[in-house]
Amino acid sequence: MKDKIFGVLQRVGRSFMLPIAILPVAGLLLGIGGSFTNGTMISAYHLEGLLGSGTLLNGFLNVLNSCGNVVFENLPLLFAIGVAVGMARQEKEVAALASVIAFFIMHTAIHAMLVLSGKLVTAPELMDAAGNALAGVVGSVEQTAGMLDGSVTTVLGISSLQMGVFGGVIVGLGVAALHNKFYNIQLPQVLSFFGGTRFVPIISSLVYIFVGILMYFVWPVIQTGIYGLGALVNSSGYVGTWIYGIIERALIPFGLHHVFYMPFWQTAVGGQLEVAGQMVYGAQNIFFAQLGHMGEIAHFSVNPGTRFMAGKFPFMIFGLPGAALAMYQTAKPEKKQVAGGLLISAALTAMLTGITEPIEFTFIFVAPFLYAVHSVLAGAAYMLMHILNVGVGMTFSGGIIDLVMFGILPGAAKTSWYWIPVVGVVYFAVYFLLFRFLIIKFDLKTPGRDDSEEVKLYTRSDVNARKQAGEEGGAVEDERSHMILNGLGGRKNVADVDCCITRLRCTVHKPELVNETILKKTGAAGVIRKGQGIQVIYGPTVPNIKADLVRYMETAPDEEYHGGDETENQEKAAAENTSGAKSASGKMGSGSGEAPAGKGAADSGEAAGRSGGGKAATASRRTPLYSPFSGHVEPIEHAPDVTFAQKMIGDGYMVMPSDGEVLAPCDCQVAFVFPTGHAVGLKTADGTEFMLHIGVDTVKLEGKGFETLVKEGDSLKKGDPMMRFDLAYVRENAVSEACMVIFTALPEGASVQVPEEKTIKALEHGADLLEG
């Protein structure tokens, strides 16, 4: 269990690399922009002419500050996405989308609970002197009632509890767990469109409604504990300063350090002092008040004052770079270059600006023990600066910029800044030696030491063991994937795997190695070849088949499969391309029905196959079928797409439409409506299921030119309007405007026959269903 938990933490840590990569740049922008636009600093050094409000340089620095700040303000969302993507085993893009949705839903649920409980109230609009409402005043509408200061914040426009990065991690981990469990789920046939990866955002949305409600009750308890710790720190002397530093660092992963230190900086919790005849409250306010009256101050106050700020400088400018050097030196030789690029940029960011998240998050989860050591050392730095009476303050960070501005420039007599490099040199050595020892001793997987991305996640024996244990995948899925991969010519022959609604789309290096006989044994209804593009028709379960295949390919031997007669396959492929083109042309003209494989050409039939069942066979009989379209009715064999023409999805008939009206051909119920509006499934009272499909390759139109008048579950009477489409647009932008009526599950021996090719109106007799 211990190893399993540690392994999970390592995977979480690796997933943090994605959002961390942007933090060094964002930190530089924020540090430079924030420091040089601080009004107190500009006034203290009389730089109004160069950096004052309204100057060109001030405007540019404000842009830098805003651009850097937007990244740090949205770190919770970035980490939600990063953790979900990093922890998802397959279909990572789906996990990313689901994490964003879950993040919004969780915070919206918290917001709703705050409003319902009366803890978040709408305040009256602010009025100007003339009694007019002030527009665009941020934070003037919703206000907290009976809650701790700083416990509520705005998350992407939603007033919610201040959960920081920890809120993002909660979302990322939960969504990843849901994704890995449900990304290949199979739903009942009528709901199969919502199965597989499409189910992940749905279940994540539902789950995180309740997670948000739970957080409403749990998180305030955590916040209350933080405030209680603050009161203890302020009354405990040097030891209290050490505890303050430890807690401030320990809260970084949770994003709650702001809730903790802001009362010390801005309120009487941090002390009070009379400056120039005025009583000033809060450590930072005291420092800047003294900075504005430097001529009257012999030495900046430390307690109260810089006691809660100066400790950052030694470990930010010196300590963390030492840790970065230790991680670089212990990285594997082949990974040192990559690790060095990340660590050097993160160390420079900490040194220059005091933004430490980039480097802290590089080891916080992969090696949490190191972060615990770092927190203790950081607390000791605060205590040492307190003992040595260092009076250096800061804007928001403890980097070189703030050290120069608020330590060196005011003078050593007022700040005693020289103790910072003295202690800092020792801190650099301590961090380097201690981190290096711990990393090697405990084999901690800091950046550059985890080689899991270079070797395969599972060996072949792991896959076999997993089969026997009945864990992920299972023998049935692995055996099917094994056969599919053999049918495609082996792992080495497959360049790419994708799928649409019904078809597994593959690009292969050698089409002659593709064995249709093997593929059809896996349940494929047909195989379409177009050069190196191979489309295998499976029906609506194909997303799960694709997911199993991709997972299986990770551990499959990288070799070609020559189990079939290669010459026979090659001749069959050539014959298939020729005959396929001919059968596709029919009355539509040679080659008109098939667009390049792998680029959406075969999507024309992808809505089919979603329904199951069908009528039971009875005595031989002929049932008239009434057309939902007006136009020229023809046999399905004339369809300009081999999937329809060869009846891979089912038997039916084709209508070349004369207008864009689609009517219900009989009393029926809507089984499904395809999202892009080009296809709809219907079911009659006696169980007959069929599909109407407008045009060939119309899925690529993404709904343009289509208007759906019904929804899933609607009951229709014969003649009810169902759909409308722009015939001219479809004719111009699709492969063909041909409309199909496909019966997806006819009983054995049943067929559809067009008695006469002719022009008909909607609801007129167009074909017959033959049974028996």
C-alpha positions in Angstrom: 0.0 0.0 0.0 2.8 2.4 0.9 4.6 1.8 -2.4 1.3 2.2 -4.3 0.6 5.6 -2.6 4.1 6.7 -3.3 3.8 5.7 -6.9 0.5 7.7 -7.3 2.2 10.7 -5.8 5.0 10.4 -8.3 2.5 10.2 -11.2 0.8 13.3 -9.8 4.2 15.1 -9.6 5.0 14.2 -13.2 1.6 15.6 -14.2 2.6 18.9 -12.6 5.3 19.4 -15.2 2.8 20.7 -17.8 1.6 23.8 -15.9 4.9 24.3 -14.2 6.6 24.9 -17.6 4.9 28.3 -18.0 5.5 29.4 -14.4 9.1 30.7 -14.8 8.1 33.1 -17.6 4.9 34.1 -15.8 7.0 34.7 -12.6 9.5 37.0 -14.4 6.6 39.0 -15.8 4.8 39.3 -12.5 8.0 40.1 -10.5 9.4 42.7 -12.7 6.0 44.3 -13.5 4.9 44.3 -9.8 8.0 45.6 -8.3 8.6 48.5 -10.6 5.0 49.7 -10.6 4.6 49.8 -6.8 3.4 53.3 -5.9 5.2 53.4 -2.5 8.5 52.4 -4.1 8.2 54.9 -6.9 7.4 57.7 -4.5 10.2 56.8 -2.0 12.8 57.0 -4.7 11.3 59.9 -6.6 10.9 58.0 -9.8 7.6 59.5 -10.8 9.0 61.0 -14.0 10.3 57.7 -15.2 8.0 55.1 -13.7 5.0 57.1 -12.4 1.4 56.6 -13.5 0.8 57.8 -17.0 4.4 57.2 -18.3 5.0 54.9 -21.2 7.3 52.6 -19.1 4.7 52.4 -16.3 2.1 51.3 -18.8 4.3 48.6 -20.3 5.3 47.3 -16.9 1.6 47.1 -15.9 1.0 45.0 -19.0 3.8 42.7 -18.0 2.3 42.5 -14.4 -1.2 41.7 -15.7 0.1 39.0 -18.1 2.1 37.3 -15.5 -0.6 37.6 -12.9 -3.3 35.9 -15.0 -1.3 32.7 -14.9 -0.9 32.7 -11.2 -4.5 33.7 -10.6 -5.6 30.7 -12.6 -3.1 28.1 -11.3 -5.9 26.0 -9.8 -7.5 25.4 -13.2 -4.1 24.8 -14.8 -3.2 22.2 -12.2 -6.7 20.6 -12.6 -6.0 20.1 -16.3 -2.4 19.1 -15.7 -3.1 16.5 -13.1 -6.0 15.0 -15.1 -4.0 14.8 -18.3 -1.0 13.3 -16.4 -3.0 10.7 -14.5 -5.2 9.6 -17.4 -4.0 6.4 -19.0 -5.7 6.9 -22.5 -7.7 9.6 -24.3 -6.0 12.3 -22.4 -7.7 15.1 -24.3 -11.0 13.9 -23.0 -9.7 14.0 -19.4 -8.5 17.6 -20.0 -12.0 18.7 -21.1 -13.7 16.9 -18.3 -11.4 18.5 -15.7 -12.3 22.0 -16.9 -16.0 21.2 -16.8 -15.7 19.6 -13.3 -13.7 22.6 -12.1 -16.4 25.0 -13.1 -19.2 22.8 -11.7 -17.5 22.3 -8.3 -16.9 26.0 -7.7 -20.4 26.8 -9.0 -21.9 24.3 -6.5 -19.9 26.0 -3.7 -21.1 29.4 -4.8 -24.7 28.2 -4.8 -24.3 26.8 -1.3 -22.8 30.1 -0.1 -25.7 32.0 -1.5 -28.3 29.5 -0.1 -26.8 29.7 3.3 -26.8 33.5 3.4 -23.0 33.6 3.6 -22.7 35.3 0.3 -25.1 38.2 -0.1 -25.8 40.7 -2.8 -24.9 44.3 -1.6 -26.7 47.4 -2.9 -25.1 49.0 -6.0 -22.6 51.7 -5.3 -23.8 55.2 -6.2 -22.0 58.3 -7.2 -22.8 61.7 -5.8 -25.6 62.1 -8.3 -27.2 58.9 -7.2 -26.3 57.0 -10.4 -25.1 53.4 -10.1 -21.4 52.9 -10.7 -20.8 50.4 -13.5 -17.9 48.0 -13.6 -17.0 48.1 -9.9 -15.4 44.7 -9.3 -16.4 43.1 -6.0 -19.3 45.6 -5.3 -22.1 43.1 -5.9 -21.4 40.0 -3.8 -20.1 40.3 -0.2 -19.5 37.7 2.5 -21.4 37.6 5.7 -20.0 35.9 8.8 -17.0 34.4 7.1 -13.2 34.8 7.7 -11.5 37.5 5.8 -9.9 36.0 2.7 -11.8 32.8 2.8 -13.9 33.6 -0.3 -12.3 34.6 -3.6 -13.3 34.9 -7.2 -12.4 31.8 -9.3 -12.9 32.6 -13.0 -15.7 34.9 -12.2 -17.3 32.6 -9.7 -17.4 33.7 -6.0 -16.2 30.5 -4.2 -14.1 29.3 -1.3 -10.4 30.0 -1.5 -9.1 26.5 -2.2 -6.0 27.5 -4.2 -4.0 24.9 -6.1 -5.4 22.2 -3.8 -8.8 22.7 -5.4 -7.3 22.1 -8.8 -5.6 18.9 -7.6 -8.9 17.6 -6.1 -10.5 18.1 -9.5 -7.6 16.6 -11.5 -7.3 13.5 -9.3 -11.0 12.8 -9.2 -11.6 13.3 -12.9 -8.6 11.1 -13.8 -10.0 8.4 -11.6 -13.4 8.7 -13.2 -11.8 8.8 -16.6 -9.7 5.7 -16.2 -12.7 3.8 -14.9 -15.3 4.9 -17.5 -13.5 6.0 -20.7 -14.3 2.7 -22.4 -17.7 2.0 -20.8 -20.3 0.3 -22.9 -23.9 1.6 -22.5 -27.1 0.0 -23.8 -27.4 0.1 -27.6 -29.9 3.0 -27.7 -27.5 5.1 -25.5 -24.3 3.9 -27.1 -23.5 7.4 -28.5 -23.0 8.6 -24.9 -20.7 5.7 -24.1 -16.9 5.5 -24.1 -15.1 8.7 -23.8 -18.3 10.8 -24.1 -19.4 9.4 -20.8 -16.4 10.9 -18.9 -17.5 14.6 -18.9 -21.1 13.5 -18.1 -20.1 11.5 -15.0 -17.5 14.1 -13.9 -20.2 16.8 -14.0 -22.5 14.8 -11.8 -19.9 13.8 -9.3 -18.5 17.2 -8.9 -21.8 18.7 -8.0 -21.6 16.7 -4.8 -17.9 17.3 -4.3 -18.7 21.0 -4.4 -21.4 20.6 -1.8 -19.0 18.6 0.4 -16.3 21.2 0.1 -18.7 23.9 1.3 -18.8 22.0 4.7 -15.2 20.8 4.9 -13.1 23.7 3.6 -14.1 26.4 6.1 -13.0 24.1 8.9 -9.5 24.0 7.3 -9.5 27.7 7.0 -10.5 28.2 10.6 -7.6 26.1 11.7 -5.2 28.3 9.7 -6.4 31.4 11.4 -6.0 29.8 14.8 -2.4 29.0 14.0 -1.8 32.7 13.0 -2.9 33.8 16.5 -0.5 31.4 18.1 2.4 32.5 16.0 2.1 36.2 16.8 2.6 35.6 20.5 5.5 33.2 20.6 8.7 35.3 20.0 11.5 33.8 17.9 10.0 30.3 18.0 6.7 31.8 16.8 8.6 33.4 13.9 10.0 30.0 13.0 6.5 28.4 13.2 5.2 31.3 11.0 7.8 30.5 8.3 7.1 26.8 8.4 3.3 27.3 8.1 3.6 29.9 5.4 5.7 27.5 3.2 3.6 24.4 4.1 0.4 26.2 2.9 1.8 26.9 -0.6 0.5 23.6 -2.1 -2.9 24.3 -0.8 -3.0 27.9 -2.1 -3.9 29.0 1.4 -0.7 30.9 2.3 -2.3 34.2 1.3 -5.1 33.5 3.8 -2.4 33.0 6.4 0.1 35.8 5.9 -2.1 38.6 4.7 -3.5 39.3 8.2 0.1 39.6 9.5 0.9 42.0 6.6 -2.2 44.1 6.5 -4.0 44.0 9.9 -3.3 44.4 13.6 -2.5 40.6 13.7 1.0 41.6 12.5 1.4 44.3 15.1 1.0 48.1 15.3 3.4 51.0 15.4 3.2 54.8 15.4 5.0 56.2 12.4 5.2 60.0 11.9 2.5 60.6 14.4 0.1 58.1 12.8 -0.7 54.6 14.2 -0.1 52.0 11.5 -1.3 48.4 11.6 0.2 45.4 9.8 3.8 44.4 9.2 3.9 45.5 5.5 2.1 48.7 6.2 4.5 49.5 9.0 7.5 48.9 6.7 6.3 51.1 3.9 5.2 53.8 6.2 8.7 53.9 7.6 10.2 53.8 4.0 8.2 56.9 3.2 9.8 58.7 6.2 13.3 57.3 6.0 14.9 60.5 7.2 13.1 60.1 10.5 13.9 56.4 11.0 17.2 55.1 12.4 16.4 51.4 11.6 13.4 49.9 10.2 11.3 48.1 12.8 11.6 44.3 12.8 9.1 43.5 15.5 6.5 44.6 14.6 7.4 44.9 11.0 9.8 42.9 8.8 9.8 39.9 11.1 7.2 38.4 8.8 9.0 39.3 5.5 12.8 39.3 5.7 13.1 35.6 6.2 12.2 34.9 2.5 15.3 36.4 1.1 17.9 33.8 2.2 16.0 30.7 1.0 14.6 32.3 -2.1 17.8 33.9 -3.4 20.3 31.3 -2.2 18.6 28.2 -0.7 16.3 27.1 -3.5 19.0 27.6 -6.2 21.1 25.3 -4.1 18.3 22.7 -4.2 18.0 23.2 -7.9 21.7 22.5 -8.3 21.4 19.3 -6.2 18.5 18.1 -8.4 20.5 18.9 -11.5 23.6 17.0 -10.3 21.6 13.9 -9.3 19.7 13.8 -12.6 20.6 10.9 -15.0 23.3 11.9 -17.5 21.0 11.5 -20.5 18.3 13.7 -18.9 20.5 16.5 -17.5 20.1 18.8 -20.4 16.3 18.7 -20.2 16.2 18.8 -16.4 18.8 21.7 -16.4 16.6 23.8 -18.6 13.7 23.5 -16.3 15.7 23.9 -13.0 17.9 26.8 -14.1 14.9 28.9 -15.3 13.0 28.1 -12.1 16.0 29.0 -9.9 16.6 32.3 -11.7 12.9 33.1 -11.3 13.2 32.5 -7.5 16.4 34.5 -7.2 15.2 37.5 -9.3 11.6 37.8 -8.3 11.0 35.6 -5.3 8.4 33.6 -7.2 9.2 30.1 -5.9 6.2 28.0 -7.2 8.1 26.9 -10.3 10.9 25.2 -8.4 8.8 24.2 -5.4 6.3 22.4 -7.5 9.0 20.5 -9.3 9.6 18.4 -6.2 6.6 19.0 -4.0 4.7 15.9 -5.0 7.3 13.7 -6.5 9.4 14.1 -3.3 7.1 15.5 -0.6 9.7 14.7 2.1 12.0 17.3 0.5 9.2 19.9 0.7 8.9 19.1 4.4 12.6 19.7 4.9 12.4 22.9 2.8 9.5 24.2 5.0 11.6 23.7 8.2 14.6 25.4 6.7 12.4 28.3 5.4 11.0 28.8 8.9 14.5 28.8 10.3 15.4 31.6 7.8 12.6 33.8 9.2 13.8 33.2 12.7 17.4 34.0 11.9 16.5 37.3 10.2 14.4 38.1 13.3 17.3 37.3 15.6 19.8 39.3 13.4 17.4 42.3 13.3 17.2 42.4 9.5 14.8 45.2 8.5 14.3 44.4 4.8 10.7 44.5 3.6 9.1 43.6 0.3 6.2 44.1 -2.1 5.1 40.5 -2.5 8.3 38.5 -2.9 11.8 37.9 -1.6 13.9 38.1 -4.7 16.9 40.2 -5.7 14.7 43.0 -7.1 13.0 43.6 -3.7 16.3 43.1 -1.9 17.9 45.9 -3.9 14.9 48.2 -3.7 14.0 47.7 0.0 17.3 46.5 1.5 20.4 47.9 -0.3 19.1 51.2 -1.5 17.8 52.5 1.9 21.2 51.6 3.3 22.7 49.0 5.6 22.3 51.3 8.7 18.5 51.2 8.3 18.0 47.6 7.1 21.1 45.4 8.1 20.7 43.8 4.7 24.3 42.4 4.7 23.1 39.5 6.9 21.1 38.2 4.0 24.0 37.1 1.8 26.0 36.0 4.8 23.2 33.6 5.9 22.3 33.0 2.2 25.8 31.5 1.4 25.3 29.0 4.3 21.8 28.3 3.1 23.0 27.5 -0.4 25.5 25.0 0.9 22.9 23.4 3.3 20.2 23.1 0.7 22.7 21.7 -1.9 24.3 19.1 0.4 21.2 18.1 2.2 19.0 17.8 -0.9 21.7 15.9 -2.7 22.1 13.4 0.1 18.4 12.8 0.6 17.7 12.4 -3.2 20.5 9.8 -3.5 19.8 8.1 -0.2 16.1 7.6 -0.8 16.2 7.5 -4.6 13.7 10.4 -4.8 12.4 10.9 -8.3 13.2 14.5 -8.8 13.3 15.9 -12.3 15.7 13.9 -14.5 15.7 10.8 -12.3 12.5 9.1 -13.3 13.0 7.2 -16.5 9.4 6.0 -16.8 8.8 8.1 -19.8 11.6 6.4 -21.8 10.7 2.8 -21.0 7.3 1.2 -21.6 4.9 1.4 -18.7 4.2 -2.3 -18.8 6.2 -5.3 -20.0 4.7 -8.2 -21.8 4.7 -10.2 -18.6 2.9 -7.4 -16.9 0.1 -7.6 -19.5 -0.1 -11.4 -19.1 -0.2 -11.0 -15.3 -2.9 -8.5 -15.6 -4.9 -10.8 -17.7 -4.7 -13.5 -15.1 -5.7 -11.1 -12.3 -8.6 -9.8 -14.3 -7.5 -6.2 -13.9 -7.6 -3.5 -16.5 -8.5 -4.6 -20.0 -9.0 -8.3 -19.5 -8.3 -11.3 -21.7 -11.2 -10.8 -24.1 -10.3 -7.3 -24.9 -6.6 -8.1 -25.2 -7.2 -11.1 -27.4 -9.4 -9.0 -29.7 -6.8 -6.2 -29.8 -4.2 -8.8 -30.6 -6.2 -10.1 -33.5 -6.9 -6.6 -34.8 -3.2 -5.7 -34.7 -2.3 -8.9 -36.5 -5.0 -8.1 -39.1 -3.4 -4.6 -39.6 0.0 -6.1 -40.2 1.5 -5.9 -36.7 2.5 -3.0 -34.5 5.3 -1.9 -36.7 3.0 -1.6 -39.7 0.5 0.8 -37.9 1.4 4.5 -38.2 -1.8 5.9 -36.7 -5.1 4.8 -35.0 -8.2 6.8 -34.7 -12.0 6.3 -35.0 -15.3 7.9 -35.8 -18.7 6.8 -34.6 -18.6 3.4 -36.4 -15.2 3.0 -38.0 -11.7 2.2 -36.8 -9.5 4.4 -38.9 -5.9 3.4 -39.3 -2.9 4.5 -41.4 -0.5 1.7 -42.2 2.9 1.7 -43.8 2.3 -1.4 -46.0 -1.3 -1.9 -47.1 -0.5 -5.4 -48.5 0.0 -6.7 -44.9 -3.6 -5.9 -43.9 -5.5 -9.2 -43.6 -9.3 -8.7 -44.0 -10.0 -12.3 -43.0 -8.5 -11.8 -39.5 -10.2 -8.4 -39.1 -13.6 -9.8 -39.9 -13.1 -12.5 -37.3 -12.8 -9.7 -34.7 -16.4 -8.7 -35.5 -15.8 -6.2 -38.3 -18.7 -5.8 -40.7 -16.3 -4.7 -43.5 -13.0 -3.2 -44.4 -12.5 -0.2 -46.7 -9.1 0.4 -48.2 -7.8 3.6 -49.8 -4.1 3.5 -50.3 -2.5 3.5 -46.8 -5.8 4.4 -45.2 -7.7 1.4 -43.7 -11.2 1.7 -42.3 -12.6 -1.2 -40.3 -16.4 -1.1 -39.7 -17.3 -2.1 -36.2 -20.4 0.0 -35.4 -21.0 2.2 -32.3 -18.7 0.2 -30.0 -15.7 1.3 -32.0 -14.5 4.0 -29.4 -14.0 1.2 -26.9 -12.3 -1.1 -29.4 -10.0 1.8 -30.3 -9.1 2.5 -26.7 -8.4 -1.2 -26.0 -6.2 -1.4 -29.1 -4.2 1.7 -28.3 -3.6 0.4 -24.8 -2.6 -3.0 -26.1 -0.2 -1.4 -28.7 1.8 0.2 -25.8 3.2 -3.2 -24.9 2.9 -5.1 -28.2 6.2 -6.1 -29.9 7.3 -3.6 -32.5 7.3 -5.9 -35.4 5.3 -6.7 -38.6 2.9 -9.6 -38.7 3.1 -11.9 -41.8 0.8 -14.6 -40.6 -1.4 -14.5 -43.8 -0.5 -15.0 -47.4 1.1 -11.7 -48.3 0.8 -12.1 -52.0 -2.9 -13.0 -51.7 -3.5 -10.0 -49.5 -1.7 -7.7 -51.9 -3.8 -8.9 -54.9 -7.0 -8.7 -52.8 -6.1 -5.1 -51.8 -5.7 -4.1 -55.4 -8.9 -5.9 -56.5 -10.8 -4.2 -53.6 -9.7 -0.8 -54.6 -10.8 -1.4 -58.2 -14.1 -3.1 -57.4 -14.8 -0.7 -54.5 -14.5 2.3 -56.8 -16.8 0.7 -59.4 -19.5 -0.4 -56.9 -19.3 3.1 -55.3 -19.9 4.8 -58.6 -23.2 3.3 -59.7 -25.3 5.9 -61.3 -23.4 8.7 -59.6 -20.4 8.4 -61.8 -17.1 6.7 -61.4 -15.3 7.4 -58.1 -17.8 10.0 -56.9 -18.5 8.3 -53.6 -15.3 7.8 -51.8 -13.2 10.6 -50.2 -9.6 9.9 -48.9 -9.6 7.5 -46.0 -8.5 8.8 -42.7 -9.8 12.3 -43.4 -13.5 11.8 -42.6 -14.6 10.4 -46.0 -16.3 7.4 -44.5 -18.1 9.3 -41.8 -21.2 9.2 -44.0 -22.4 6.1 -42.3 -21.1 6.7 -38.8 -24.5 7.3 -37.2 -25.7 3.9 -38.3 -25.5 0.8 -36.2 -26.4 2.6 -33.0 -29.7 0.8 -32.7 -30.2 -2.9 -32.1 -33.0 -5.5 -32.1 -35.3 -5.6 -35.0 -38.5 -7.4 -35.9 -38.8 -11.2 -35.5 -39.1 -13.0 -38.8 -42.6 -14.1 -39.8 -44.1 -15.8 -42.8 -43.0 -14.4 -46.2 -44.5 -11.0 -46.7 -44.0 -7.7 -48.4 -44.4 -4.5 -46.4 -44.5 -1.2 -48.2 -42.0 1.5 -47.1 -42.9 5.1 -47.4 -40.1 7.6 -48.2 -39.2 10.5 -45.8 -37.7 12.3 -48.8 -39.0 13.7 -52.0 -36.8 12.8 -55.0 -35.6 9.9 -57.2 -35.7 6.6 -55.4 -32.9 4.0 -56.2 -31.5 0.8 -54.8 -29.0 1.1 -52.0 -26.4 -0.5 -54.2 -26.2 2.8 -56.2 -25.0 4.7 -53.1 -21.9 6.7 -53.8 -20.2 5.2 -50.7 -19.1 1.6 -50.4 -20.2 1.4 -46.7 -23.8 1.9 -47.8 -23.5 0.3 -51.2 -22.1 -2.9 -49.8 -24.7 -2.9 -46.9 -22.1 -2.9 -44.2 -24.4 -1.0 -41.9 -27.6 -2.5 -43.1 -29.9 -2.9 -46.0 -32.1 0.0 -47.3 -32.7 2.3 -50.2 -31.4 5.7 -51.5 -33.2 8.8 -52.5 -31.6 11.6 -54.6 -33.5 14.5 -52.9 -35.3 17.3 -54.8 -35.8 19.5 -51.7 -34.6 19.8 -48.1 -37.7 18.6 -46.2 -37.6 15.4 -44.2 -40.9 13.9 -42.9 -41.6 11.0 -40.5 -42.3 8.1 -42.9 -44.5 6.3 -40.3 -45.6 6.4 -36.7 -42.3 6.0 -34.7 -40.1 7.2 -31.9 -36.8 9.1 -32.2 -34.0 6.8 -31.0 -31.2 9.3 -31.5 -30.3 12.5 -33.2 -26.7 12.9 -34.4 -25.2 16.1 -33.0 -24.4 17.5 -36.4 -28.0 17.1 -37.5 -27.3 15.0 -40.6 -28.7 11.7 -39.3 -31.5 10.5 -37.1 -32.4 7.1 -35.8 -36.1 5.9 -35.6 -37.9 3.0 -34.0 -41.4 1.7 -34.7 -43.8 0.2 -32.2 -43.1 -3.4 -33.4 -39.4 -2.9 -32.9 -38.1 -2.1 -36.4 -35.2 0.2 -36.2 -33.9 2.3 -39.1 -31.8 5.4 -39.7 -32.1 8.4 -42.0 -28.8 9.7 -43.3 -28.6 12.9 -45.4 -25.7 13.1 -47.9 -22.3 11.4 -48.0 -19.5 12.7 -45.8 -21.8 15.3 -44.4 -20.5 14.9 -40.8 -17.6 17.2 -41.9 -20.1 20.0 -42.4 -20.4 20.2 -38.6 -24.1 20.9 -38.6 -24.0 23.8 -41.2 -27.0 23.6 -43.5 -29.0 21.3 -41.2 -31.9 22.1 -38.9 -33.2 19.3 -36.6 -36.9 19.6 -35.5 -37.0 16.6 -33.2 -35.0 15.3 -30.2 -34.3 11.9 -28.7 -37.4 10.3 -27.2 -40.0 12.3 -29.3 -43.0 10.3 -30.5 -43.9 11.1 -34.1 -46.9 10.6 -36.3 -46.6 9.8 -40.0 -45.9 13.1 -41.9 -44.6 15.0 -38.9 -41.7 17.4 -40.0 -38.4 16.0 -38.6 -35.5 17.8 -40.3 -34.7 20.5 -42.9 -31.5 20.9 -44.8 -30.1 23.3 -47.3 -29.9 21.1 -50.4 -27.8 23.5 -52.4 -25.2 23.8 -49.6 -25.0 20.0 -49.1 -24.8 19.5 -52.9 -21.9 22.0 -53.1 -19.9 21.0 -50.0 -20.5 17.3 -49.5 -19.4 14.3 -51.5 -23.0 13.7 -52.5 -26.5 14.8 -51.5 -27.8 11.2 -51.7 -30.1 10.4 -48.7 -30.2 6.9 -47.2 -32.8 5.0 -45.4 -30.9 2.2 -43.6 -32.5 -0.7 -41.6 -29.8 -1.4 -39.1 -30.9 -4.8 -37.7 -33.1 -6.7 -40.1 -34.0 -10.3 -39.2 -32.2 -13.1 -41.1 -33.4 -13.5 -44.6 -35.1 -10.1 -44.7 -34.1 -7.5 -47.4 -35.2 -4.2 -48.9 -36.2 -4.0 -52.5 -36.9 -0.9 -54.7 -39.6 -2.2 -57.1 -39.2 0.7 -59.5 -36.6 3.6 -59.8 -38.8 6.7 -60.1 -39.4 10.2 -58.8 -41.6 10.3 -55.7 -42.8 12.7 -53.2 -42.3 12.4 -49.4 -44.6 9.8 -47.8 -45.2 8.0 -51.1 -44.3 4.3 -51.6 -40.6 4.0 -52.4 -39.5 0.5 -51.5 -40.6 -2.8 -49.9 -39.4 -4.7 -46.9 -39.3 -8.4 -47.8 -39.4 -10.9 -44.9 -39.5 -14.7 -44.6 
